[in-house]
């Protein structure tokens, strides 16, 4: 197995582990902040700076957000060279978290219901179900999800799913990288807390949070907070390990399911092609019925050959030349011609003929 294929196999579990770890860290920070005095909590919140790029069509507003204060830095547009280097320079010292904020109408959000058995393997399950739950394939989109509290009932679990097209995100991510402000997350107007559509492998790791955390943890509150948080963090670590093992166990089944799905689709296409071919071909029983009704009573057919819409008709008739007009009146028959001269049959007064024509299914049948 090549290094590239090995990394591709691990991308899904690593993305899910990273998402779970991010949720744990966010929950721990929120709980720790509740233990601090109000003034200190506000001060720490103000130090958590955001460099937000808010998309508005083909352009976007760049703003520096710190607590409840927002400072507009400028605007950027797709396809233009970097223009904000000098304007962003004063804010880089604060190590802000760069995010891309999309309009709400570019993100599809819906609540879906899935079997509760797959709750421990939601990421991989959603990758396989994206084409059923949305109008797109998994390779076309970025997505994020959450399980709302107390939303499991019976054998089902409810999930909030958010999906956006990769083509709507990738150009802006490249644009932000050109401005030396690679995003750590992609969210949208009205998104839930902690939502991030950007895959874990594409996120820039923030370097400023560790310094701030080190300063906060210098106090004596760290000891109490760490002791209180140790037990749930350990439990979550065990859950992550168990989840990773479950993913490894389920991977062969998932690959087998993908293979069967591909085989089923190929079979369906072959059957559909055969049915369409059959429906386009005229029915011979209709041709025989039309010939029986339209040929005169003094005419009998000795031989009828039919190959892919082309027919050869041999026989005898009292007026062979009149057969061309009679046959051309039949819906679906055209191009009636004699293949050989009409010959008089001795002692019978009839004419021996050899006709050919084209036959197709009449429109509307």
Helices and strands as residue ranges (DSSP letters): H 3-34, H 38-47, E 49-56, E 59-66, E 69-77, H 85-92, E 97-102, G 104-106, E 108-115, G 116-121, H 122-133, G 138-140, E 141-146, E 152-153, E 156-165, H 166-178, E 185-188, G 200-202, H 208-216, H 221-280, H 284-294, E 300-307, E 310-317, G 320-322, H 323-328, E 333-338, E 343-344, E 351-359
